[in-house]
Every structure is written in structure tokens, then in C-alpha cells.
Amino acid sequence: MRSRYCAYVFNNSEYLLTTWHPKTRPTSLNLKDSPSHWTGLKIKATQLGQKNHSTGMVHFIARYKINGKAHKLEEHSKFEQINGQWFYLG
């Protein structure tokens, strides 16, 4: 989760697509024109997601600004592990 947040901070759409589950991955992702300025990430809770699990959940709050106005994104994200690599499912 933290690595995907950092990818948003640095507009790294390639990393986001690479770590997105094939079932739900968009065909493209353009972050270059995004007006968002990411300002923080707080992990509220996790479920499963250990090396011996096949799925995991992360409840997080990501804060950002657009044109100086503060916003927050609160989400419960699901991840799935495939061949030792975690993928964002939704």
C-alpha cells in the first residue's frame, strides 16, 4: 500500500499498472496532468496480508490538495498475492 501511495506522489503510472491486479487493471493511467498534490498516508487497519495469506485488506486515509484545497480519500483496499507478489484488486 505504501509503495502504491508513493507511486501516486511521484506520478509513476507504470508502477501502479504493474502492481494492479490483471482482473481490474485499467488499460492505461495518465497521472502527468493530475492536479493532486499528495500530502500524507495513514494506515488505519490491516487484515490478513501476511506472506502465508493469499489476500489482504488495508483501510487507509490518503490526504491531498487540489489548488490548495485539502481533500481526503478513505478506502478499504483489497490485495491478492499471486506467485509471491501482491496486487491491488480494488
Secondary structure as UniProt FT lines:
FT   HELIX           2..9
FT   TURN            10..11
FT   HELIX           13..18
FT   TURN            22..24
FT   TURN            32..33
FT   STRAND          36..48
FT   TURN            51..52
FT   STRAND          55..66
FT   TURN            67..68
FT   STRAND          69..82
FT   TURN            83..84
FT   STRAND          85..88
//
